């Protein structure tokens, strides 16, 4: 657990434990009474160890960058942001325990972060009954319709459907899904199947493997036998690197698509990602003034050679959107902030963003191909797509 009030000018190498005396003095007060006293308190909860470490560290960095920018500019309505960092270890138990701690002990005004869908499901079992705001910053399977849950990552109609439209037009009408065995790949595979069939295509097969799988040979044997036009991979975290290495060793000629690939994988392993295709809301090579400024600020804070990915950018957006909502509401009281979140927009690195009536962010959809330098070359930018959660209007 880490508590900190941060500005960009402060050293980031060592983050102090314990909140400021002012924050401590206000912890017992209701949020509405703390509106003019002491810092606003955010919780950051994500996988900083375990399978998703490769993603969690950058997500946290982008969260910190947003906090530092806001604090350096005077805070939220003159109040600095203090935050507590918790590691869910990419486990349901960790997510539940740390969500409870952030709400009951740390009394955070909102919680931001999370990666694996199994952890957002677990955290929501705490935050939603407690009527506390949770902002999830990773692309996921969608389908959630809860007042206290917001997401700044893509959902299937923003990520999967546009990708299928392009792939069926350019690669072929059949695919085979390989994924980790949990809710995001399984539910996403249902969306892939529906989107393929809508284009006259077919999902020939699907395999879901346990976390920590080291031998993808039996799966790849089944893929070869099915002979799809392209292969769709949704293997999570560090397991994806193992999968890509073995995919290459099997000598597949089919195009590999993965909506889980980004700069965190490609910077470290350009030899594995060159030629692969991905869809994200954000890639570092977006040529806009806002993105150039974002990358510069990130480089100054964490190192110019460090990659940024869509999950990180979505965490950055979440903090700024929360700031705007609190200022619009005039309070940190959860119900008022939730109402205000639907009325604010932020000029993000990916473009102007805001929440739809289903609490999902209107985000970009960018199809890109990995190059041998570790970056992603845009194939097609579908622009902002309104999120679709059937039957949901909050």
Secondary structure, DSSP 8 states (H G I E B T S, - for coil): -EEEE--TTS--SS--SS--HHHHHHTTS-TTGGGGSS-EEEEEEE-SSSTTHHHHHHHHHHHHHHHHHHHHTT-BTTB-EEEEEEE-TTSHHHHHHHHHHHHHTS--SEEEE--SHHHHHHHHHHHTTTT--EEE-S--------TTEEE-S--HHHHHHHHHHHHHHHT-SEEEEEEESSHHHHHHHHHHHHHHHHTT-EEEEEEEE-TT----HHHHHHHHHHT-SEEEEE--TTHHHHHHHHHHHTT--SEEE-TT--HHHHTT-HHHHTT-EEEES--TT---HHHHHHHHHHHHHH-TT----HHHHHHHHHHHHHHHHHHHHTS--HHHHHHHHTT-EEEETTEEEEB-TTSBB-EEEEEEEE-TTS-EEEEEEEEEE----TT---
